Every structure is written in structure tokens, then in C-alpha cells.
Amino acid sequence: MQTPAGRAGEDLGALLRHVLAENPGLTQKRIAERAGIPYATLNAWVTGRRGSGGRIATDDLRALADALPAGYPPARVFAAAGRRTPADLDSEREARLLEIYRDLDTDQQRALVEMARALAKLPRARRAG
């Protein structure tokens, strides 16, 4: 059954093998170069020698999604890695958050980081529609 993010049960290695099979001129090396990811790392994802559950940096998953052909959106890449798709980056919100963070004392900064970690673990709110 096809889901909006990708195929049900599809993991990152399966997704990458599918991309390579559907795009004969595309190689692991080329994907790695486009994404700025070491070839050995990408190869380990493809072959399953290195798991993807939560250990891959968000920026690496974004770069990987950008390096893949059309039809493999970030939501599908993140889902295959067992991760939720983060919101798009907003430099104004990020700058404001950093400004607030810098104004906190050490204990407050630690508390904010812990709250952010807890928030990231919560299920996302469903949009009405």
C-alpha cells in the first residue's frame, strides 16, 4: 500500500536501492557527492550495514532528499529513515530563539534544551482540513 510519505515498510536502504534501480545512470557515488555525504556512509545505508533509526543528522537527510531525483520528497526520505519530517527552516524564528537562549542563565538554557527534546518526542498535531 502506498502512503503519502512512501511505501509502507520502506526503510532507507530499500528506498535508496529503489532510487538506483529506477535511475540506471545514477550511482551511489553521484548521490553521495550531490548530498555532501561520504560515499562510505551512503553505501552503508544502502547495504544496511549502518542503521538509520534516529542516528542520521537532520541536515544529512535533507541533503539526501535534495540529491535524489524528483519523486522522492523529503517526507519520503525522513519516513524511510524512521523519522518525522521537520518543519522547513525559518531563519527569523531561529535567530529569535537563539537571541532568547543567549539571554538565559546556564540552568535556564539546560531546562530549555530538555523541554525542546521533550517537545520533539511528542506526536505532531494534526491539521484540520
trRosetta pair geometry for C-beta under 8 A, 3 or more apart (Angstrom, degrees):
i j d omega theta_ij theta_ji phi_ij phi_ji
1 7 8.0 136 80 -155 42 62
1 8 5.0 36 65 -10 84 135
2 6 7.8 -101 -155 158 69 23
2 7 6.2 -49 -113 -102 60 60
2 8 7.5 -128 -95 -17 14 85
3 6 6.2 1 65 59 93 40
3 7 7.0 131 22 -132 85 10
3 8 5.6 107 -23 -67 112 74
3 79 7.5 -152 94 174 129 162
4 75 6.8 -29 126 126 91 144
5 75 4.6 -116 -119 142 83 96
5 76 5.0 160 173 -93 60 51
5 78 7.4 -85 -156 69 124 83
5 79 3.6 94 149 -25 139 157
5 80 7.9 -166 145 -32 105 69
5 85 7.7 -163 -118 -31 117 121
6 10 4.9 -96 133 55 120 142
6 15 6.6 -30 -158 -101 151 117
6 75 7.7 -174 -25 114 89 78
6 76 3.8 112 -61 -144 107 92
6 79 5.3 -180 22 80 114 129
6 80 5.8 -13 61 -56 169 96
7 10 4.0 93 69 -40 92 124
7 14 7.8 -96 69 124 125 127
7 18 8.0 147 7 -67 137 167
10 14 5.0 -137 -154 91 71 125
10 15 5.4 86 160 -63 116 87
10 18 7.6 -31 -145 -9 125 145
10 76 7.9 -10 89 -172 141 88
10 79 7.5 55 72 113 100 100
10 80 5.1 -50 118 -109 95 94
11 14 5.0 93 51 12 69 104
11 15 7.0 -128 99 -8 34 91
11 48 7.9 60 104 -103 138 98
11 52 6.7 155 180 35 94 129
11 80 5.7 100 178 -173 22 76
11 81 7.8 82 -169 -90 64 28
11 82 7.4 -1 -131 -41 82 96
12 15 5.6 -53 -147 35 32 114
12 16 6.3 28 157 -15 66 106
12 45 5.3 -63 124 -175 121 109
12 52 4.1 102 7 -48 142 165
12 56 7.7 115 -90 -16 166 155
12 77 7.5 50 -119 -163 89 64
12 80 4.5 121 -81 132 52 101
12 81 4.7 47 -67 -83 121 68
12 82 7.9 -73 -29 -4 101 81
13 16 5.9 -58 -148 39 30 107
13 17 6.3 29 155 -18 66 106
13 45 5.8 -164 -81 156 73 59
13 46 5.5 113 -140 -157 78 21
13 47 6.7 -111 -137 42 125 10
13 48 4.6 -14 -71 -65 168 78
13 52 7.6 -162 -27 -21 78 125
14 17 5.7 -54 -145 38 31 110
14 18 6.2 35 153 -22 64 106
14 80 7.1 -143 63 -150 87 115
15 18 5.6 -57 -152 34 29 113
15 19 6.5 32 151 -21 65 103
15 72 7.2 119 179 -141 110 118
15 76 6.9 154 -134 148 136 97
15 77 6.8 160 141 -111 159 56
15 80 4.1 -14 -26 -136 143 163
16 19 5.5 -47 -147 32 35 114
16 20 6.4 33 155 -16 65 105
16 28 7.7 55 170 -108 121 90
16 31 7.5 146 -145 129 104 171
16 42 7.4 174 -146 -176 152 87
16 45 6.1 95 -8 116 156 104
16 46 4.7 -105 106 -100 135 81
17 20 5.8 -56 -149 40 32 110
17 21 6.2 31 153 -19 66 109
17 46 6.2 123 -62 -159 77 86
18 21 5.8 -57 -144 38 29 110
18 22 6.1 19 160 -11 66 113
19 22 6.1 -66 -145 43 24 103
19 23 6.0 -19 168 20 64 116
19 26 6.9 -71 145 99 90 145
19 31 7.5 86 116 -91 139 144
19 68 5.7 -81 -131 -142 146 111
19 69 6.9 160 -153 25 99 97
19 72 6.1 7 -95 -68 117 155
20 23 6.5 -77 -132 58 22 83
20 26 6.1 -132 -119 93 57 98
20 27 7.4 52 -130 -126 105 28
20 28 6.9 -10 -93 -58 135 75
20 46 7.5 42 -16 -135 143 130
21 24 7.9 5 -169 -75 28 65
23 26 3.9 23 118 12 117 124
23 69 5.7 159 -79 -13 148 144
26 30 5.8 -125 -157 72 64 133
26 31 6.6 63 173 -51 106 96
26 69 7.1 -108 -63 -33 154 114
27 30 4.6 99 55 5 80 100
27 31 7.1 -143 95 -2 44 84
28 31 5.8 -56 -150 37 33 110
28 32 6.1 34 153 -20 67 108
28 39 6.5 93 128 -153 99 87
28 42 5.5 162 -174 117 95 119
28 43 5.6 73 165 -81 151 77
28 46 6.0 -70 -109 -27 127 157
29 32 5.7 -56 -149 37 29 113
29 33 6.4 29 154 -19 64 106
29 39 5.5 -2 -112 -115 67 124
30 33 5.7 -52 -147 36 31 111
30 34 6.3 31 156 -17 65 107
31 34 5.8 -58 -148 38 29 110
31 35 6.1 14 159 -7 66 115
31 37 7.9 -22 126 51 78 114
31 42 6.1 160 96 -162 107 152
31 64 7.4 35 170 -144 104 75
31 67 5.2 109 -158 136 65 125
31 68 6.9 25 -132 -83 110 66
32 35 6.1 -67 -143 47 25 102
32 37 5.0 -103 -145 77 71 82
32 38 6.6 -34 -168 128 124 17
32 39 4.4 142 94 -90 174 58
32 41 7.4 134 -128 61 114 85
32 42 4.2 -130 -83 2 101 148
32 43 7.9 -20 -63 -29 137 77
33 36 7.6 28 -178 -69 28 37
33 39 7.9 9 -46 -70 72 92
34 66 7.5 -153 147 107 102 82
34 67 3.5 135 106 -136 113 104
35 42 7.3 128 54 -82 137 128
35 60 7.2 60 164 -162 116 65
35 63 4.2 109 -162 135 78 98
35 64 4.8 26 -125 -87 144 50
35 66 7.0 138 -107 66 73 87
35 67 3.9 -74 -59 -23 85 151
36 63 5.5 -76 43 -173 99 149
37 41 5.3 -109 167 79 99 124
37 42 5.3 110 107 -53 121 101
37 60 5.9 86 -95 -150 116 100
37 63 6.6 153 -40 102 100 127
37 64 6.6 16 -21 -76 146 91
38 41 4.4 90 68 2 91 105
38 42 7.1 -167 92 -4 48 83
39 42 5.8 -59 -149 40 34 108
39 43 6.0 34 155 -20 69 109
40 43 5.7 -54 -144 39 29 113
40 44 6.4 33 154 -23 63 105
41 44 5.7 -54 -151 32 30 112
41 45 6.8 30 150 -18 63 102
41 50 7.0 -61 -151 57 60 162
42 45 5.7 -53 -155 33 36 112
42 46 6.4 36 149 -20 68 105
42 64 7.9 161 -111 -113 102 111
43 46 5.5 -52 -146 36 35 113
43 47 6.1 14 161 -3 68 112
43 49 7.9 6 120 33 75 122
44 47 6.2 -62 -137 49 27 98
44 48 8.0 -102 171 65 53 13
44 49 4.4 -88 -147 72 79 101
44 50 3.6 44 143 4 120 116
45 48 7.8 31 -179 -71 26 31
45 50 5.9 -50 -68 71 54 100
45 52 6.2 65 -134 -72 100 109
45 56 7.8 45 -97 -84 128 136
48 51 7.8 26 -164 -84 62 54
51 55 6.5 84 92 23 88 131
52 55 6.9 -144 -160 47 24 89
52 56 5.4 -14 -151 -15 75 125
52 80 7.4 -3 106 124 161 72
52 81 4.2 -114 156 -141 124 75
52 82 6.1 141 103 18 94 103
53 81 7.4 174 -84 168 30 64
53 82 4.6 -16 -112 68 71 153
54 82 6.7 -63 -33 98 71 113
54 83 6.6 141 -85 -83 53 100
56 60 5.3 -115 178 81 92 125
56 61 5.5 101 122 -54 119 98
56 81 5.6 -81 43 -157 135 139
56 83 7.7 -113 62 -25 100 143
57 60 4.4 92 64 2 88 104
57 61 7.2 -161 93 -4 48 83
58 61 5.8 -57 -151 37 34 109
58 62 6.3 35 152 -19 67 105
58 83 7.8 -163 -100 163 77 155
58 86 5.8 19 -151 -2 134 143
59 62 5.6 -51 -146 37 33 113
59 63 6.2 34 154 -19 66 106
60 63 5.7 -53 -145 38 31 111
60 64 6.2 36 153 -23 64 105
61 64 5.5 -49 -144 34 32 114
61 65 6.4 35 154 -20 64 102
61 74 7.4 91 138 -152 92 87
61 77 5.7 156 -174 131 89 114
61 78 5.7 82 161 -88 141 73
61 81 5.8 -92 -112 7 128 163
61 83 6.8 -81 -95 57 172 146
62 65 5.8 -54 -151 35 31 111
62 66 6.4 29 152 -17 64 107
62 74 6.3 4 -119 -122 62 123
63 66 5.6 -56 -149 38 33 112
63 67 6.3 31 153 -21 65 110
64 67 5.7 -61 -148 36 31 111
64 68 6.7 32 155 -28 65 104
64 77 5.7 163 99 -161 107 143
65 68 6.0 -54 -151 24 32 111
65 72 6.7 -155 -143 125 67 88
65 73 6.7 19 -164 167 119 31
65 74 4.0 54 -174 -93 170 66
65 76 7.8 135 -121 61 106 79
65 77 4.2 -134 -80 12 96 153
65 78 7.6 -16 -60 -31 134 79
66 74 8.0 15 -47 -74 66 97
68 72 3.9 -60 126 79 139 137
68 77 7.0 176 7 -74 145 124
69 72 6.3 80 67 14 60 111
72 76 5.5 -117 -158 79 56 134
72 77 6.4 72 161 -55 93 95
73 76 5.3 100 58 6 68 100
73 77 7.4 -133 105 -2 38 90
74 77 5.5 -59 -146 39 37 111
74 78 5.9 33 160 -17 73 107
74 85 5.6 108 124 -137 99 118
75 78 6.0 -56 -143 40 27 108
75 79 6.1 29 157 -20 63 110
75 85 4.6 -52 -105 -52 65 151
76 79 5.7 -53 -143 38 28 111
76 80 6.3 30 156 -20 63 107
77 80 5.8 -56 -149 35 28 111
77 81 6.5 19 153 -11 63 109
78 81 5.7 -63 -150 43 32 107
78 83 4.6 -90 -172 83 84 94
78 84 6.5 -14 151 126 129 15
78 85 4.3 157 48 -82 158 70
78 86 7.7 -173 -115 -1 152 66
79 82 7.6 46 -180 -72 33 19
79 83 7.4 -111 -76 59 22 53
79 85 7.4 -29 -42 -43 78 96
84 124 6.4 151 -158 -28 146 124
87 90 7.5 -26 128 -12 115 103
89 94 6.7 0 -169 -38 88 136
90 93 4.2 48 94 18 115 111
90 94 6.3 163 85 -15 59 88
91 94 5.5 -56 -141 41 33 114
91 95 6.1 35 159 -22 67 106
92 95 5.8 -53 -146 35 28 110
92 96 6.4 28 155 -18 63 107
93 96 5.7 -56 -148 37 32 111
93 97 6.2 32 154 -19 66 106
94 97 5.8 -55 -147 36 29 111
94 98 6.4 28 154 -17 64 107
95 98 5.7 -56 -148 38 30 111
95 99 6.4 36 151 -23 64 105
96 99 5.6 -52 -149 33 32 115
96 100 6.5 32 153 -17 64 103
97 100 5.7 -53 -150 36 33 111
97 101 6.2 36 151 -22 65 107
98 101 5.4 -51 -144 36 33 116
98 102 6.3 36 156 -22 65 104
99 102 6.0 -54 -149 33 28 111
99 103 6.9 24 153 -17 60 107
100 103 5.9 -64 -158 34 32 110
100 104 7.1 36 148 -30 65 103
101 104 5.9 -54 -160 18 36 115
101 109 6.1 74 -167 -120 83 92
101 112 6.4 -160 -113 101 86 158
104 108 3.6 -131 -171 100 112 121
104 109 4.8 152 98 -58 122 72
104 112 6.4 -178 -7 -14 177 137
105 108 5.0 90 51 14 68 106
105 109 7.1 -127 100 -9 32 90
106 109 5.7 -53 -147 33 30 112
106 110 6.5 30 155 -18 64 103
107 110 5.7 -53 -151 35 33 112
107 111 6.4 32 152 -18 65 106
108 111 5.5 -53 -146 37 34 112
108 112 6.2 36 154 -22 66 105
109 112 5.7 -54 -148 35 30 112
109 113 6.5 32 154 -19 64 104
110 113 5.8 -55 -151 35 31 111
110 114 6.4 29 152 -16 65 107
111 114 5.7 -56 -149 38 32 111
111 115 6.3 32 153 -19 66 106
112 115 5.6 -53 -146 37 32 111
112 116 6.3 33 154 -20 65 105
113 116 5.7 -54 -148 36 30 112
113 117 6.5 33 152 -20 63 104
114 117 5.7 -51 -149 34 32 113
114 118 6.5 31 153 -17 64 105
115 118 5.7 -55 -149 38 33 111
115 119 6.1 36 152 -21 66 107
116 119 5.5 -52 -144 37 32 114
116 120 6.3 36 155 -23 64 104
117 120 5.8 -54 -150 32 30 113
117 121 6.9 26 152 -18 61 106
118 121 5.9 -61 -157 33 34 111
118 122 7.1 44 148 -34 64 97
119 122 5.8 -44 -158 12 38 116
